[in-house]
Amino acid sequence: MKIKENLSLIKDKLNKNVILVAVSKTKPVKDLLEAYNAGQRIFGENKIQEMVSKWEVMPKDVKWHMIGHVQRNKVKYMAPFVDYIHAVDSIRLLGEIQKQAEKNNRQIKCLIQIRIAKEETKFGILPHELELVLESSKSYNNILIEGLMGMASFTKDKNQIRSEFKLLKSIYDKYQSFKILSMGMSGDYSIAIEEGSNMIRVGSKIFGERFY
């Protein structure tokens, strides 16, 4: 099935309030252009070097989302163009994003990653740490903290996935200023939307499986 048809199938299931991030990591530019020509404008990457190389050749109305774990020393490479950074998981990373955004005279939208999964390999701050992270950024004029991001456990247990999404939604609901709740990927985005997600990150259901 073609990328255009895959996009159409997914978008037909979404209401207007849900933002679709097409996760294009490891995929060639020709695939991104096929999605672009089908109307997709938001793409997610998890490696900064790969995102920069694609940004250089893709149309400039594309909105780039960094969805992977971010090393502080790499922020400077994407600061001139990145729209959203999803996986902000420390006060020090926020400080570096502020520094590089200020250097580029722009605002960068950020999502704080909350660790909701049972897996120790998942990144993110613990729920009780959120208030401290938000407090640390109050003086930052070049960052917009738009909301939260979380990844459910990699499991077939739909009840566990749903409970983890419910937890993140309950945290999100405490903050009137938040606009974005980013949760849900190719395998679980339907559950995420049912639990209140308004931004999903979908890769394989659009571009096909990845082969590393």
Residue pairs with C-beta under 8 A, 6 or more apart in sequence:
2 34
3 31
3 34
3 35
3 38
3 206
3 207
4 34
4 35
4 37
4 38
6 205
6 206
6 207
7 20
7 22
7 35
7 38
7 39
7 40
7 206
8 38
10 20
10 202
10 205
10 206
11 20
13 190
14 20
14 193
14 200
17 198
18 193
18 197
18 198
18 199
18 200
19 42
19 180
19 198
19 199
19 200
20 40
20 42
20 200
20 202
21 42
21 43
21 44
21 65
21 67
21 182
21 199
21 200
21 201
21 202
22 32
22 35
22 40
22 42
22 43
22 44
22 202
22 203
22 206
22 207
23 43
23 44
23 45
23 46
23 67
23 185
23 186
23 201
23 202
23 203
23 206
23 207
24 31
24 32
24 35
24 43
24 44
24 45
24 54
24 203
24 207
25 44
25 45
25 46
25 47
25 50
25 68
25 203
25 210
26 50
26 210
26 212
27 207
27 210
29 54
29 57
29 58
31 207
32 43
32 54
32 58
33 58
35 43
35 206
35 207
36 58
36 59
36 62
41 61
41 62
41 63
42 62
42 63
42 65
42 83
43 54
43 58
43 62
43 63
43 64
43 65
44 64
44 65
44 66
44 67
44 86
44 201
44 203
45 51
45 54
45 64
45 65
45 66
45 67
45 68
46 66
46 67
46 68
46 69
47 68
48 66
48 70
48 74
48 77
48 78
49 74
49 77
51 64
51 66
51 78
51 82
52 77
52 78
55 62
55 64
55 81
63 83
63 84
64 78
64 81
64 82
64 83
64 84
65 82
65 83
65 84
65 85
65 86
65 201
66 78
66 82
66 84
66 85
66 86
66 87
67 86
67 87
67 201
68 87
69 87
69 89
69 123
70 85
70 87
70 88
70 93
72 92
72 93
72 96
75 93
75 96
75 97
75 99
75 100
76 100
76 103
78 85
79 97
79 100
79 101
79 103
79 104
79 106
79 108
80 104
80 106
82 108
83 108
83 109
84 108
84 109
84 110
84 111
84 146
85 97
85 108
85 109
85 110
85 111
86 111
86 113
86 149
86 182
86 201
87 111
87 113
87 123
87 124
87 149
88 94
88 97
88 110
88 111
88 112
88 113
88 133
88 145
89 112
89 113
89 123
89 124
89 125
90 125
90 133
91 132
91 133
91 136
91 137
94 110
94 133
94 136
94 137
94 140
94 143
95 136
95 140
97 108
97 110
97 142
97 143
98 137
98 140
98 141
98 142
98 143
101 107
101 108
101 142
101 143
102 141
102 142
106 142
107 141
107 142
107 143
107 144
108 142
108 143
108 144
109 143
109 144
109 146
110 143
110 144
110 145
110 146
111 145
111 146
111 147
111 148
111 149
111 180
111 182
112 125
112 130
112 133
112 134
112 145
112 147
112 148
112 149
113 123
113 124
113 125
113 148
113 149
113 150
113 151
114 124
114 125
114 126
114 127
114 130
114 148
114 149
114 150
114 168
114 171
115 122
115 123
115 124
115 125
115 126
115 150
116 124
116 150
116 151
116 152
116 164
116 165
116 167
116 168
117 150
117 151
117 152
117 153
117 154
117 164
118 153
118 160
118 164
119 153
119 154
122 151
122 153
124 149
124 150
124 151
125 133
127 167
127 171
130 171
134 145
137 143
137 145
145 177
145 178
146 178
146 179
146 180
147 172
147 178
147 179
147 180
147 181
147 182
148 168
148 171
148 172
148 178
148 180
148 181
148 182
149 182
149 183
150 164
150 165
150 168
150 182
150 183
151 183
151 185
152 160
152 161
152 164
152 165
152 183
152 188
152 192
153 160
153 161
153 164
155 161
158 191
161 188
161 191
162 191
162 194
162 195
165 183
165 184
165 188
165 191
165 192
165 195
165 196
165 197
166 195
168 181
168 183
169 181
169 195
169 196
169 197
172 178
172 181
172 196
180 198
180 199
181 196
181 197
181 198
181 199
182 197
182 198
182 199
182 200
182 201
183 192
183 195
183 197
183 199
183 200
184 190
184 191
184 192
184 193
184 197
184 200
184 201
185 200
185 201
185 202
185 203
186 202
186 203
186 204
186 205
189 197
189 200
189 201
189 202
192 200
193 200
203 210
204 210
